[in-house]
Amino acid sequence: MATARFITVGEISRRLDVPVHRISYVLRTRRKKPEGWAGRAKVYSVDAMKAVNMALNSINYDRGDTT
């Protein structure tokens, strides 16, 4: 049986190589709810990380960032 894998905002930031404040902004403005809590840290699914990455790519494209 596979266990669910949850990640924190900091881990999403590390995996996507994006500052934490940008991850937090996307999660807040796109109304992504955490899957739960690990102590005091909110945890998100890997699918949420993929959605954050797509949102950041969209923001970067709209801003004209091509890197």
C-alpha positions as CSV (number, residue, x, y, z in Angstrom):
1,M,0.0,0.0,0.0
2,A,1.4,3.4,-1.0
3,T,1.6,6.1,1.6
4,A,0.7,9.7,0.9
5,R,3.7,12.0,0.5
6,F,3.3,15.5,1.9
7,I,5.7,18.4,1.6
8,T,6.1,21.8,3.3
9,V,6.3,25.2,1.7
10,G,10.1,25.1,2.3
11,E,10.4,21.8,0.5
12,I,8.4,23.1,-2.5
13,S,10.6,26.1,-2.5
14,R,13.8,24.0,-2.5
15,R,12.5,21.6,-5.2
16,L,11.4,24.4,-7.6
17,D,14.4,26.7,-6.7
18,V,12.0,29.6,-6.0
19,P,11.9,31.8,-2.9
20,V,9.5,30.8,-0.2
21,H,7.6,34.1,-0.4
22,R,6.7,33.4,-4.0
23,I,5.4,29.9,-3.1
24,S,3.4,31.4,-0.2
25,Y,1.9,34.0,-2.5
26,V,0.7,31.5,-5.1
27,L,-0.7,29.2,-2.4
28,R,-2.6,32.1,-0.9
29,T,-3.9,33.7,-4.0
30,R,-4.8,30.5,-5.7
31,R,-6.5,29.4,-2.5
32,K,-4.7,26.1,-2.3
33,K,-5.6,24.4,1.0
34,P,-3.0,22.4,2.9
35,E,-3.6,18.6,3.1
36,G,-2.9,18.8,6.8
37,W,-0.4,19.8,9.5
38,A,3.0,18.4,10.6
39,G,3.4,20.1,13.9
40,R,3.0,23.8,13.1
41,A,3.9,23.5,9.4
42,K,1.3,23.2,6.7
43,V,1.8,20.3,4.4
44,Y,0.8,20.0,0.7
45,S,0.5,17.3,-1.8
46,V,2.9,16.8,-4.7
47,D,-0.1,17.7,-7.0
48,A,-0.2,21.1,-5.2
49,M,3.5,21.6,-6.0
50,K,2.8,20.9,-9.6
51,A,0.0,23.5,-9.6
52,V,2.2,26.0,-7.9
53,N,4.9,25.4,-10.6
54,M,2.4,26.0,-13.4
55,A,1.1,29.2,-11.7
56,L,4.6,30.5,-11.3
57,N,5.4,29.7,-15.0
58,S,2.2,31.6,-16.0
59,I,3.1,34.6,-13.8
60,N,6.7,34.7,-15.3
61,Y,5.3,34.5,-18.8
62,D,2.9,37.3,-18.1
63,R,5.7,39.4,-16.7
64,G,7.8,38.7,-19.9
65,D,10.4,36.6,-18.0
66,T,11.9,34.1,-20.4
67,T,14.4,32.5,-18.1
